[in-house]
């Protein structure tokens, strides 16, 4: 019923055509107004401001309808009007009637603009050029209503799309701007992925909108593309301008969003790198704290050259293992420095972390170097002390080796004097010259024990030099011309008593101890009053005693060497297990390899292995090394430390729990990774067996040493040490048997110390029960394994061995127990020297026990008697 053809009047005003439309009067008013409002909004504001030309084609209509149409249009037209052209009806009657009616109704039809009644299209062309009119109005303007509708729909849809896209981008930009940055790597990475995905979808929507606009623009300009002489009408030009403007707006919106996204993406990526940096910082700092803590454990400066060299080797190995951690820390600090250089948004947070990493690494390097320097200083001091000790020993040997008979002559005395003077000349590079200078130079490493050791070495050196001075005095007297012969006088044996001198560790010095009574003999005998030769003989005899010349020579040095070498290897193996496995269970970098069930089970798996390591590394091995040249003292060394060897009982008691845990998790990735790093061919369980094997090895070595120690000094100590070690082995063996007990509901530890254990034939004779049971019991013994504790005796049945290795160990099924408070004993059973009776509750239950031998029976009876006696004394 109305069309915007695209034509323009002479001054550019838009032409709106109302074609002949029979149902014009039936169009709803709201729809009529909406259409007019829409059409008048399409032309540019400038063209619409000039005003519209309305062409009302009513050539086929009646005057009454024409009048109604004009009035309706006049009442509803929303825009400015410049001119209204009406093509009146062409019928003769209606034409005449319209002329008359128009004259009479001119005032009624009066509008703001003139209404011109036209009789034909030729008259219309006088007002509007034919090129601006469609063919039905006698013009040449190209117009297709369906095409016009399709294009307008596309343009409106595109405009809506552009608007929606702009709104969505704005909303998304607001969302991005208001998003809080996460505090962990996973959330940050997830947020970056989510935002990137949304951004990609936005970009795809923009791309589709641009394609849509380009397609519309192409359809508008298609006629010109196909025919360069074709001229677009004004509405087509306006449409082209509109689409180009929308496309430009879309590109501007996209460019603004891209710029915003670039900044947002950069911030998110910086955040992700920051979170990774923070996570790595926590892991690396934890690792640095661990290595720093382990470094702080290197406080020992050693008590001998070999010990210091061993510590230096440990420190070098530790430093090598720690290099990876320190390198990671420095690399992470460099990464943080790069963030700072790139103007990261969180530089205030990164700077202190980088500074802390640099400080920790520098502190670790500095502390490692400091401890290495201290150890080198200690090595230097111990080297000096050992040179002094060696020099003293050589001097004592020289004094002891000078022949008495040759020194009685003048020439012999002069020759001995020359030997002494030549030896004393070697002291320049071997002895301690100034004690205070030593204290000043080595103040950083001088502990109380080491300082005491230095003092005693210096005292020994002074004593040795004093001996040389006195020897020189005596020899000078002998070298002088003698007026009378001097008869040699041997010192009385009763004059020799034990020396009070002790070594730095509180034990007697191996050089100056053990019945070396010469020192006291010299002092109490009065050196000044003794004859020269008498003093000379005393010194020779005492020196010979001090270096072992007069004792029976120990010929099993290879056994001592084996003991010390295997002890060193044993200590290294323990350290390897503790560092390579136990310490790694606390390493945060290895935590992901440990299953939750294995967490916090280190004490079960390794028991008190660390305690065993510290005992052997800090005490026993060093003691053995001190006595390397004095094999007669090895037995005493064992005896002095015998209480410490009892820690093996605790280790063996924990062994079944450790083995059970190992069998459960032996295929753990954690253990496999530790074994790979250590390059071990054997798995951990082989190393957990080392303490059990080692305590067994000692008794074999002691027995071997005894073979070479007959009639030697120290043989009694070796025998006593062997007996003590065998006692510990028995306790360990008893414990191993005890922990193999199954089926006991109570706590075995509440039964007191395990005193004895062994297998016996057992008969029962109870007052209660069927007579046949009693008869059978009398003649058919049961095989029972008895465990005698301080508070109870347990009867168990030994199960057959199965499996291999430690799985082959026997187990004991608990049957019943007797409270020792209600137990009595009959020591002899008529007819068999191997039997004894244990009865319970006034012989309500009687157990006849047959031991393997009378000796075993006697041992058990004596032990049970001791328990009952101690209980009776406790009751009293």
C-alpha positions in Angstrom: 0.0 0.0 0.0 3.0 2.3 0.2 6.6 2.1 -1.3 9.8 4.0 -0.9 10.9 3.7 -4.5 14.3 5.3 -4.1 13.5 8.3 -6.4 14.2 11.9 -5.5 12.6 15.2 -6.4 14.4 18.1 -8.0 15.9 19.3 -4.7 16.6 15.7 -3.5 13.5 15.2 -1.4 12.5 11.4 -1.2 9.5 10.2 -3.1 7.0 7.9 -1.4 4.4 6.2 -3.5 0.9 5.1 -2.5 -0.1 2.7 -5.3 -3.7 1.8 -6.1 -4.5 -0.7 -3.3 -8.1 -1.9 -3.0 -7.9 -2.9 0.7 -6.3 0.4 1.7 -9.1 1.3 4.1 -8.8 -2.1 5.8 -5.2 -1.7 7.0 -5.1 -1.5 10.8 -4.2 2.0 12.0 -1.3 0.8 14.2 0.3 -1.1 11.3 -0.3 1.8 9.0 1.5 4.2 11.3 4.4 1.8 11.9 5.0 1.3 8.2 5.0 5.1 7.5 7.2 5.7 10.5 9.7 3.0 9.3 9.8 4.3 5.7 10.3 7.9 6.7 13.3 6.8 8.9 15.2 5.2 6.0 16.4 8.3 4.1 19.2 10.3 5.5 18.4 13.0 8.0 19.4 15.7 5.5 17.0 14.3 2.8 14.2 13.7 5.3 14.7 17.3 6.6 13.9 18.7 3.1 10.5 16.9 3.2 8.9 14.1 1.3 6.9 14.1 -2.0 3.9 11.8 -1.8 2.6 10.3 -5.0 -0.9 9.0 -4.5 -2.0 6.8 -7.4 -5.7 6.6 -7.5 -6.3 6.3 -11.2 -8.4 3.1 -10.8 -10.2 4.3 -7.6 -13.4 6.2 -6.9 -13.4 9.7 -5.6 -14.9 8.7 -2.3 -12.0 6.4 -1.7 -9.5 9.0 -2.9 -10.8 11.5 -0.4 -10.6 8.9 2.4 -7.1 8.0 1.5 -5.9 11.6 1.4 -7.5 12.3 4.7 -6.0 9.2 6.3 -2.5 9.9 4.9 -2.7 13.5 6.0 -3.6 12.5 9.5 -1.0 9.7 9.9 2.1 10.9 8.0 4.9 11.4 10.5 7.5 13.2 8.4 7.8 16.6 6.7 5.9 17.0 3.6 7.0 19.1 0.6 4.4 18.2 -2.0 1.5 15.8 -2.4 0.7 14.7 -6.0 -2.5 12.8 -6.6 -3.2 10.9 -9.8 -7.0 11.2 -9.8 -9.4 8.5 -11.2 -9.3 8.1 -15.0 -12.9 7.2 -15.5 -15.0 10.0 -17.1 -17.6 10.2 -14.4 -15.1 9.8 -11.5 -12.8 12.3 -13.2 -15.5 14.9 -13.4 -16.7 14.2 -10.0 -13.2 14.5 -8.6 -12.8 17.9 -10.1 -16.0 19.2 -8.6 -15.5 17.5 -5.3 -12.0 18.7 -5.0 -13.1 22.3 -5.4 -15.9 22.0 -2.9 -13.7 20.0 -0.4 -10.5 21.9 -0.9 -10.6 23.3 2.6 -11.4 20.0 4.1 -8.5 18.4 2.3 -6.2 21.3 3.1 -2.8 20.1 4.3 0.4 21.8 5.3 1.6 21.4 1.8 -0.2 21.9 -1.5 -2.1 19.0 -3.0 -2.0 18.8 -6.7 -4.5 16.8 -8.6 -3.0 15.3 -11.7 -4.8 13.7 -14.6 -2.0 11.6 -16.1 1.5 10.4 -15.6 2.8 12.9 -18.1 1.6 15.6 -15.8 3.4 13.8 -13.0 6.7 14.0 -14.9 6.5 17.7 -14.8 7.1 17.6 -11.1 9.3 14.5 -10.9 11.8 13.4 -13.5 10.9 10.2 -15.2 14.3 8.7 -14.1 13.1 8.9 -10.6 9.8 7.2 -11.3 9.1 3.5 -11.7 7.8 2.0 -14.9 4.1 1.9 -13.7 4.3 5.7 -13.3 5.8 6.2 -16.8 9.4 6.3 -15.5 12.6 4.3 -15.9 13.6 3.8 -12.3 14.6 0.1 -11.6 12.6 -1.1 -8.6 11.7 -4.6 -7.4 9.7 -4.7 -4.2 10.8 -8.2 -3.2 14.4 -7.3 -3.8 13.9 -4.1 -1.7 12.3 -6.1 1.1 15.1 -8.7 1.0 17.8 -6.1 1.1 16.2 -4.0 3.8 15.8 -7.2 5.9 19.4 -8.1 5.4 20.6 -4.5 6.3 18.4 -4.4 9.4 19.6 -7.9 10.5 23.2 -6.9 9.9 22.7 -3.7 11.9 21.2 -5.8 14.8 24.1 -8.2 14.5 26.6 -5.4 14.8 24.8 -4.0 17.8 24.6 -7.4 19.5 28.2 -8.1 18.8 29.2 -4.8 20.3 27.1 -5.4 23.4 28.5 -9.0 23.8 32.1 -7.7 23.4 31.5 -5.0 25.9 29.9 -7.4 28.4 32.8 -9.9 27.9 35.3 -7.1 28.3 33.7 -6.1 31.6 33.8 -9.7 32.7 37.5 -10.0 31.9 38.3 -6.7 33.6 36.4 -7.7 36.8 37.9 -11.2 36.9 40.1 -11.8 40.0 43.4 -13.5 39.3 43.7 -17.0 40.8 46.3 -18.0 43.4 47.4 -21.4 42.0 48.7 -22.7 38.7 45.8 -25.0 37.9 43.1 -22.4 38.3 45.1 -19.8 36.4 45.7 -22.2 33.5 42.1 -23.1 33.5 41.0 -19.5 33.5 43.3 -18.6 30.7 42.0 -21.5 28.6 38.4 -20.6 29.4 38.9 -16.9 28.4 40.8 -17.9 25.3 38.0 -20.2 24.3 35.4 -17.4 24.8 37.6 -14.9 22.9 38.0 -17.3 20.0 34.2 -17.6 19.8 33.8 -13.8 19.9 36.3 -13.6 17.0 34.4 -16.2 15.1 31.1 -14.3 15.6 32.8 -11.1 14.4 34.2 -12.9 11.3 30.7 -14.2 10.4 29.2 -10.7 10.9 31.9 -9.1 8.6 31.2 -11.8 6.0 27.5 -11.0 6.3 28.1 -7.2 5.8 30.5 -7.9 2.9 27.8 -10.0 1.2 25.2 -7.3 1.6 27.5 -4.7 0.3 28.4 -6.9 -2.7 24.7 -7.4 -3.5 24.1 -3.6 -3.4 27.0 -2.8 -5.7 26.4 -5.8 -7.9 24.5 -3.9 -10.7 27.4 -1.4 -11.0 29.9 -4.3 -11.0 28.0 -6.0 -13.9 27.3 -2.7 -15.7 29.7 0.2 -15.0 27.2 2.6 -16.6 24.5 1.7 -14.1 23.7 4.4 -11.7 22.5 3.5 -8.1 19.6 5.5 -6.9 19.8 7.5 -3.8 18.3 4.8 -1.5 20.8 2.3 -2.8 23.6 4.7 -2.2 22.2 5.3 1.3 22.1 1.6 1.9 25.7 1.3 0.7 26.7 4.0 3.1 24.8 2.4 5.9 26.5 -1.0 5.4 29.9 0.5 5.0 29.4 2.5 8.2 28.3 -0.7 10.1 31.3 -2.6 8.8 33.6 0.2 9.9 31.9 0.2 13.3 32.4 -3.5 13.5 36.1 -3.3 12.6 36.6 -0.6 15.1 34.9 -2.6 17.8 37.0 -5.7 16.9 40.2 -3.6 17.0 39.4 -2.2 20.4 38.6 -5.6 21.7 41.8 -7.1 20.2 43.8 -4.4 22.0 42.0 -5.1 25.3 42.4 -8.8 24.9 46.1 -8.5 24.2 46.6 -6.8 27.5 44.3 -9.2 29.3 46.0 -12.2 27.8 49.4 -10.8 28.7 48.3 -10.3 32.3 46.9 -13.8 32.5 50.0 -15.3 31.0 52.1 -13.2 33.4 49.9 -14.5 36.2 50.4 -18.1 35.0 54.1 -17.7 34.9 54.0 -16.0 38.3 52.0 -18.9 39.8 54.4 -21.4 38.2 57.3 -19.3 39.6 55.7 -19.3 43.1 55.1 -23.0 43.1 58.6 -23.8 41.9 59.8 -21.3 44.5 58.1 -23.2 47.3 59.5 -26.5 46.1 63.0 -25.3 45.5 63.0 -23.4 48.9 61.9 -26.6 50.7 64.7 -28.5 48.9 67.2 -25.8 49.8 66.0 -25.8 53.4 66.6 -29.6 53.5 70.1 -29.4 52.0 70.9 -26.5 54.4 69.7 -28.5 57.3 71.8 -31.5 56.2 74.8 -29.2 55.7 74.4 -27.9 59.3 74.9 -31.5 60.4 78.5 -31.4 59.2 79.7 -30.0 62.5 82.2 -32.7 63.3 85.8 -31.7 62.5 87.1 -35.3 63.0 89.4 -36.9 65.5 92.0 -38.2 63.1 93.4 -37.6 59.6 91.5 -40.6 58.2 88.3 -39.5 59.9 88.6 -35.9 58.5 89.3 -37.3 55.1 86.2 -39.4 55.4 84.1 -36.4 56.4 85.6 -34.4 53.5 84.6 -37.2 51.2 81.1 -37.2 52.7 80.9 -33.4 52.3 82.1 -33.6 48.6 79.4 -36.3 47.9 76.8 -34.2 49.7 77.8 -31.1 47.7 77.7 -33.0 44.4 74.2 -34.3 45.3 73.1 -30.8 46.3 74.4 -29.1 43.1 71.2 -30.0 41.2 69.1 -28.3 43.9 71.3 -25.2 44.0 71.3 -25.0 40.2 67.5 -25.2 40.1 67.4 -22.4 42.6 69.7 -20.2 40.6 67.9 -20.9 37.4 64.6 -20.0 39.1 66.1 -16.8 40.4 67.3 -15.9 36.9 63.8 -16.6 35.6 62.4 -14.2 38.2 65.0 -11.6 37.2 63.8 -11.9 33.6 60.2 -11.2 34.9 61.4 -8.1 36.6 63.2 -6.9 33.4 60.1 -7.5 31.4 58.0 -5.2 33.7 55.9 -8.0 35.2 52.9 -6.6 37.0 53.9 -8.4 40.2 57.5 -7.2 40.5 56.9 -6.3 44.2 56.2 -10.0 44.9 59.0 -11.4 42.7 61.9 -9.2 43.8 62.0 -10.5 47.5 61.7 -14.1 46.3 64.6 -13.7 43.8 66.6 -12.0 46.5 65.9 -14.9 48.9 66.9 -17.5 46.4 70.1 -15.7 45.6 70.8 -15.3 49.4 70.1 -19.0 50.1 72.3 -20.2 47.3 75.1 -17.8 48.3 74.7 -18.8 51.9 74.8 -22.5 51.0 77.9 -22.0 48.9 79.6 -19.9 51.5 78.8 -22.3 54.3 79.9 -25.3 52.3 83.2 -23.5 51.6 83.5 -22.5 55.2 83.0 -26.0 56.5 85.4 -27.4 53.8 88.0 -24.9 55.0 87.5 -25.9 58.6 87.9 -29.6 57.7 91.1 -28.8 55.8 92.3 -26.9 58.8 91.4 -29.9 61.0 93.2 -32.2 58.5 96.2 -29.9 58.8 96.1 -30.0 62.6 95.6 -33.7 62.9 98.4 -34.2 60.4 100.6 -32.1 62.6 99.5 -34.1 65.7 100.0 -37.4 64.0 103.5 -36.3 62.8 104.3 -35.3 66.3 103.0 -38.7 67.7 104.9 -40.6 65.1 108.0 -38.6 65.9 107.6 -39.3 69.6 107.1 -43.1 68.8 110.2 -43.1 66.7 112.1 -41.4 69.4 110.9 -43.8 72.1 111.8 -46.7 69.7 115.3 -45.1 69.2 115.8 -44.9 73.0 114.6 -48.5 73.4 116.7 -49.8 70.6 120.1 -48.4 71.6 122.1 -51.4 72.9 123.0 -51.2 76.6 126.3 -53.0 76.3 127.7 -50.8 73.5 126.7 -47.6 75.3 129.0 -48.5 78.3 132.1 -47.7 76.3 133.1 -44.2 75.5 132.9 -44.8 71.7 129.4 -46.4 72.1 128.1 -43.5 74.2 129.4 -41.0 71.7 127.8 -42.9 68.8 124.5 -43.1 70.8 124.8 -39.3 71.4 125.2 -38.7 67.7 122.1 -40.8 66.9 120.1 -38.8 69.5 121.3 -35.4 68.1 120.6 -36.5 64.6 117.1 -37.6 65.5 116.4 -34.4 67.5 117.3 -32.4 64.4 114.4 -34.0 62.6 112.0 -32.5 65.1 112.0 -29.1 63.4 109.4 -30.2 60.9 107.7 -32.8 63.0 107.0 -31.5 66.5 104.7 -28.9 67.9 106.7 -25.8 68.7 104.4 -23.4 70.4 101.2 -24.5 72.1 99.7 -21.0 72.2 100.3 -20.5 68.5 98.4 -23.8 67.8 95.5 -22.5 69.9 95.4 -19.2 68.0 95.8 -20.7 64.6 93.3 -23.4 65.0 90.9 -21.6 67.4 87.9 -22.2 65.1 88.1 -26.0 65.2 89.4 -26.5 68.7 86.7 -28.2 70.8 87.3 -29.1 74.4 88.2 -32.7 73.5 90.4 -31.7 70.6 92.1 -29.1 72.7 92.7 -31.7 75.4 94.1 -34.1 72.8 96.5 -31.3 71.6 97.6 -30.8 75.2 98.3 -34.4 75.7 100.3 -34.8 72.5 102.3 -31.8 73.5 102.8 -33.2 76.9 103.9 -36.5 75.4 106.3 -34.6 73.1 107.7 -32.7 76.1 108.0 -36.0 78.1 109.9 -37.6 75.2 112.2 -34.6 74.8 112.8 -34.7 78.6 113.7 -38.4 78.2 116.2 -37.5 75.4 117.7 -34.7 77.5 118.2 -37.0 80.4 119.6 -39.7 78.1 122.0 -37.2 76.7 123.1 -36.2 80.2 123.7 -39.9 81.0 125.5 -40.6 77.7 127.7 -37.5 78.1 128.8 -38.8 81.5 129.5 -42.2 79.9 131.4 -40.6 77.0 133.7 -38.8 79.4 136.9 -40.6 80.5 135.9 -43.0 83.3 138.2 -43.6 86.3 136.5 -46.7 87.5 134.3 -49.4 85.9 130.6 -49.2 86.4 128.6 -52.3 86.9 125.1 -52.4 85.4 122.3 -52.6 87.9 118.9 -53.8 86.9 115.9 -52.0 88.3 113.7 -53.8 90.7 110.4 -55.0 89.1 108.4 -53.9 92.1 109.2 -50.3 91.2 107.0 -50.5 88.1 103.3 -49.5 88.6 100.6 -48.5 86.2 100.7 -45.1 84.6 97.7 -42.7 85.2 98.0 -41.2 81.7 95.0 -41.4 79.6 94.1 -40.7 75.9 91.9 -37.9 74.7 88.9 -40.1 74.8 89.2 -40.9 78.5 90.9 -44.3 77.8 94.5 -45.1 78.4 96.8 -43.9 75.7 97.8 -46.9 73.6 101.4 -45.8 73.6 101.8 -45.0 77.3 99.3 -47.3 79.0 99.0 -50.9 80.0 101.5 -51.7 82.9 103.9 -49.1 81.5 105.3 -48.3 84.9 108.5 -46.7 83.7 107.2 -43.2 84.1 106.4 -43.5 87.8 109.6 -45.5 88.3 111.7 -42.7 86.9 109.9 -40.1 89.0 109.8 -42.1 92.2 113.3 -43.6 91.7 114.8 -40.2 91.6 116.4 -39.6 88.3 118.8 -37.0 89.7 120.1 -39.5 92.3 120.4 -42.5 90.0 123.6 -43.6 88.5 123.9 -42.8 84.7 123.9 -46.4 83.7 121.0 -47.3 86.1 118.9 -44.5 84.6 119.9 -45.6 81.1 118.8 -49.2 81.8 115.5 -48.0 83.3 114.8 -45.9 80.2 115.7 -48.7 77.8 113.5 -51.2 79.6 110.6 -48.8 79.9 110.9 -47.7 76.3 111.0 -51.2 75.1 107.8 -51.9 77.1 106.1 -48.8 75.6 106.6 -50.0 72.0 105.9 -53.6 72.7 109.4 -55.0 72.3 109.2 -57.3 75.3 105.7 -58.7 74.6 104.7 -61.6 72.5 104.1 -60.3 69.0 100.5 -60.3 67.6 100.6 -61.9 64.2 97.0 -61.5 63.1 97.3 -57.9 61.7 95.3 -58.9 58.6 92.3 -59.6 60.8 92.5 -56.2 62.3 92.7 -54.7 58.8 89.7 -56.7 57.7 87.8 -55.5 60.8 88.5 -51.9 60.1 88.0 -52.0 56.3 84.7 -53.9 56.7 83.6 -51.4 59.4 84.3 -48.5 57.0 82.3 -50.2 54.2 79.5 -51.0 56.7 79.3 -47.3 57.8 79.2 -46.1 54.2 76.4 -48.6 53.3 74.3 -47.4 56.3 74.9 -43.8 55.2 74.0 -44.6 51.7 70.6 -46.2 52.8 69.8 -43.3 55.2 70.6 -40.6 52.5 69.4 -42.5 49.5 66.2 -43.9 50.9 65.2 -42.7 54.4 66.0 -39.0 53.8 64.2 -39.1 50.4 61.0 -40.1 52.1 61.0 -36.6 53.6 61.9 -34.9 50.3 59.0 -32.8 49.0 60.2 -33.4 45.4 59.8 -37.2 45.8 56.5 -37.0 47.7 54.4 -37.7 44.6 56.1 -41.1 44.2 55.2 -42.3 47.7 51.8 -44.0 48.1 49.6 -42.6 50.9 49.8 -46.0 52.8 53.6 -45.6 52.9 53.5 -42.0 54.2 55.0 -41.6 57.8 56.2 -45.2 57.8 59.9 -44.4 57.8 60.5 -45.4 61.4 58.9 -48.8 60.8 60.9 -49.5 57.6 64.3 -48.4 58.8 63.9 -48.9 62.6 66.8 -47.4 64.6 69.3 -47.7 61.7 70.2 -44.0 62.1 71.1 -44.7 65.7 73.2 -47.6 64.6 75.0 -45.4 62.0 75.8 -42.6 64.4 77.2 -45.1 67.0 79.5 -46.8 64.4 80.5 -43.6 62.5 81.1 -41.3 65.5 82.4 -43.7 68.1 83.2 -47.3 67.2 84.9 -46.8 63.9 87.1 -44.0 65.2 88.0 -46.0 68.3 89.1 -48.9 66.0 91.2 -46.6 63.8 92.9 -45.2 66.9 94.0 -48.7 67.9 95.0 -49.9 64.4 98.7 -50.1 65.5 97.8 -51.6 68.9 95.9 -54.9 68.3 96.2 -55.9 71.9 93.6 -53.1 72.7 90.9 -54.1 70.2 89.2 -56.4 72.8 89.1 -53.5 75.3 87.7 -51.3 72.5 84.8 -53.7 72.1 84.2 -54.0 75.9 84.1 -50.2 76.3 81.3 -50.0 73.7 79.4 -53.2 74.6 76.4 -51.4 76.1 76.0 -49.5 72.8 75.8 -52.8 70.9 72.5 -53.5 72.5 70.9 -51.2 70.0 71.0 -54.2 67.6 68.3 -55.9 69.8 65.9 -53.0 69.1 66.7 -53.2 65.4 66.0 -56.9 65.2 62.8 -56.6 67.2 61.5 -54.2 64.6 62.7 -56.4 61.7 59.4 -58.3 61.1 57.4 -55.1 60.9 60.0 -53.7 58.5 59.9 -56.9 56.3 56.1 -56.9 56.3 56.0 -53.3 55.2 58.7 -54.0 52.5 56.8 -57.0 51.1 53.7 -54.8 50.8 55.4 -51.9 49.0 58.5 -53.5 47.4 57.3 -52.6 43.9 56.7 -49.0 44.8 57.9 -46.5 42.1 59.6 -44.5 44.9 61.9 -47.4 45.9 62.7 -48.1 42.2 63.6 -44.4 41.6 65.8 -44.4 44.7 67.6 -47.6 43.6 68.1 -46.1 40.2 69.6 -42.9 41.5 72.0 -44.8 43.8 72.8 -47.2 40.9 72.3 -50.2 43.3 72.1 -53.6 41.8 70.4 -54.9 44.9 67.0 -53.6 46.3 66.5 -52.0 49.6 65.7 -55.2 51.6 69.3 -56.5 51.0 70.6 -53.3 52.7 68.1 -53.5 55.6 69.7 -56.9 56.4 73.2 -55.4 56.8 72.9 -54.7 60.6 71.8 -58.3 61.2 74.7 -59.6 59.2 77.2 -57.2 60.8 76.5 -58.1 64.4 77.0 -61.7 63.4 80.3 -60.9 61.7 81.9 -59.5 64.9 81.9 -62.8 66.7 83.6 -64.4 63.7 86.3 -61.7 63.6 86.8 -61.9 67.3 87.2 -65.7 67.1 89.7 -65.2 64.3 91.7 -62.7 66.3 91.8 -65.0 69.3 93.5 -67.6 67.1 96.5 -65.2 66.7 96.4 -63.9 70.3 97.5 -66.9 72.3 99.8 -65.7 75.2 99.6 -62.2 73.7 98.7 -59.1 75.7 95.0 -58.3 75.4 93.9 -61.9 74.8 91.8 -61.9 78.0 90.0 -58.7 76.7 89.3 -60.4 73.3 87.9 -63.5 75.0 85.7 -61.3 77.3 84.6 -59.2 74.2 83.7 -62.4 72.3 81.6 -63.7 75.3 79.8 -60.4 75.5 79.1 -60.3 71.7 77.8 -63.9 71.9 75.5 -62.8 74.7 74.1 -60.0 72.5 73.7 -62.4 69.6 71.8 -64.7 71.9 69.5 -61.8 73.0 69.1 -60.8 69.3 68.4 -64.4 68.4 65.9 -64.7 71.3 64.2 -61.5 70.2 64.0 -62.8 66.6 62.3 -65.9 67.8 60.0 -64.0 70.1 58.7 -61.7 67.4 57.8 -64.8 65.3 55.1 -65.7 67.9 51.6 -65.6 66.3 48.2 -65.8 68.0 49.1 -64.1 71.3 46.4 -61.6 72.1 48.3 -59.6 74.7 51.4 -57.4 74.6 54.6 -59.4 74.8 56.4 -56.4 76.1 54.3 -56.5 79.3 55.7 -60.0 80.1 59.1 -58.4 80.9 62.5 -59.3 79.5 62.9 -62.5 77.5 65.3 -64.7 79.5 65.4 -68.0 77.6 63.9 -69.7 74.6 64.2 -73.2 73.3 62.4 -76.4 72.0 61.5 -79.3 74.4 59.4 -82.4 74.7 56.4 -81.7 77.0 54.1 -84.1 78.8 51.0 -82.8 80.7 49.4 -84.2 83.9 46.4 -82.2 84.9 43.9 -82.9 87.7 41.1 -81.7 85.4 40.1 -83.6 82.3 39.2 -87.1 81.1 41.4 -90.0 82.4 42.2 -91.2 78.8 43.4 -87.7 78.0 45.7 -87.9 81.0 47.0 -91.4 80.0 47.7 -90.3 76.5 49.4 -87.2 77.7 51.8 -89.2 79.8 53.2 -91.3 77.0 53.0 -89.1 73.9 55.1 -85.9 74.4 54.2 -82.7 72.6 56.8 -80.7 70.8 56.7 -77.3 72.3 58.9 -74.2 72.0 59.1 -72.4 75.4 59.7 -68.7 75.9 60.7 -67.8 79.5 60.0 -64.2 80.4 60.3 -62.4 83.8 56.5 -62.6 84.3 55.3 -65.6 82.3 56.4 -68.7 80.4 54.8 -69.2 77.0 54.2 -72.6 75.3 54.2 -72.4 71.5 54.1 -74.8 68.6 56.9 -74.4 66.1 55.7 -74.3 62.5 57.5 -75.8 59.6 59.8 -73.4 57.7 58.9 -72.4 54.2 60.0 -70.0 51.5 63.4 -68.6 51.0 65.7 -66.2 52.8 64.1 -64.5 55.8 60.7 -65.8 54.8 62.2 -69.2 55.7 62.4 -68.2 59.4 60.2 -70.4 61.7 57.1 -69.1 63.3 55.5 -70.1 66.6 51.8 -70.6 67.2 50.9 -69.6 70.7 49.1 -72.3 72.8 49.0 -71.2 76.4 51.1 -69.4 79.1 51.7 -69.7 82.8 52.0 -66.7 85.1 55.3 -67.0 86.9 53.7 -65.7 90.1 51.8 -69.0 90.4 54.5 -71.3 89.0 56.5 -73.9 91.0 59.4 -76.1 89.9 60.6 -79.6 90.6 64.2 -79.8 89.5 64.7 -83.6 89.2 62.3 -86.1 87.7 63.2 -89.8 88.6 64.5 -91.8 85.7 65.7 -89.0 83.4 68.5 -86.5 84.1 67.2 -84.2 81.3 63.6 -83.8 82.7 62.2 -81.3 85.2 58.7 -80.2 86.2 56.9 -76.9 86.0 53.6 -77.0 88.0 50.9 -74.4 88.3 48.3 -73.5 91.0 49.5 -76.0 93.5 50.0 -78.8 91.0 46.6 -78.4 89.4 48.5 -78.4 86.2 51.8 -80.2 85.8 54.2 -79.9 82.8 57.0 -82.4 82.5 59.8 -80.8 80.4 62.5 -82.8 78.7 65.5 -80.8 77.6 67.8 -81.8 74.7 70.7 -82.2 77.1 71.3 -82.2 80.9 73.3 -78.9 80.4 70.3 -77.2 78.8 68.1 -78.5 81.6 70.5 -77.1 84.2 70.6 -73.7 82.5 66.8 -73.5 82.4 66.3 -74.7 86.0 68.8 -72.1 87.3 67.2 -69.3 85.3 63.7 -70.2 86.5 65.0 -70.5 90.1 66.4 -66.9 89.8 63.0 -65.6 88.6 61.1 -67.3 91.5 63.7 -66.1 94.0 63.5 -62.5 92.8 59.7 -62.7 93.0 59.9 -63.9 96.5 62.3 -61.1 97.5 60.0 -58.6 95.8 57.0 -59.9 97.8 58.9 -59.8 101.1 
